[in-house]
């Protein structure tokens, strides 16, 4: 039986190095990645705050194929948060690639590394649930105190009615009303808009 190796893809070790500012140097990372046996290294100087700003990272991830290993010096060089890391890991999983950190116990080329990733995923899910529970609890507590979620009005209903009535006379401006009632001009404008939207203002115009 003859096996064709024409379409077989050889495993490649691909490195990624990043520093946050132009003043920093990637030399330390490059030395470690070369020592790890990386055949190709993507490097850039970019903030980790946004995936959009890391163009070389996008090229690096796009170059990975089945069996390839992404090598990084530290996880924070590639991911800005736990959620960001998990998204990258999912992307690697989709193409059949793995990741390894040369200074940290993250290595999805072995079963222990996969287990670590599963723990990270569980922690991220727990964090999402806790944030959601705190948000719901805060909303319920606000309702019990008679406060509804959203922007609080600066004026009472009576004050808003008086403000709209004054604006109807045409003798004042939003800025003037804001000064008189101790609110911003935009708040005065919103008060008038609410009256117009509800139809109350139009009723006054007909009187």
Number of C-alpha atoms within 10 A of each C-alpha: 3 4 5 7 7 6 6 7 11 10 13 18 22 24 27 24 25 26 17 15 11 10 7 10 15 14 10 10 21 21 11 18 24 16 10 17 13 19 11 14 18 17 19 18 19 18 17 18 12 11 15 10 13 18 14 18 21 13 11 17 18 12 10 21 19 16 16 21 23 23 26 28 23 19 20 13 18 20 18 15 13 15 15 14 18 17 13 16 16 14 16 21 15 11 15 14 22 25 23 22 19 18 11 11 13 20 21 21 15 11 10 13 17 15 14 15 18 13 12 16 16 12 13 15 13 12 12 12 12 12 12 12 12 11 12 12 12 13 15 15 13 13 12 10 9 9 12 13 11 6 6 8 11 15 16 9 11 8 13 20 17 12 21 22 15 14 19 15 9 8 8 11 14 20 15 16 20 17 13 11 15 13 16 17 17 12 18 25 18 15 22 22 14 14 17 15 11 11 11 14 19 13 11 13 10 6 5
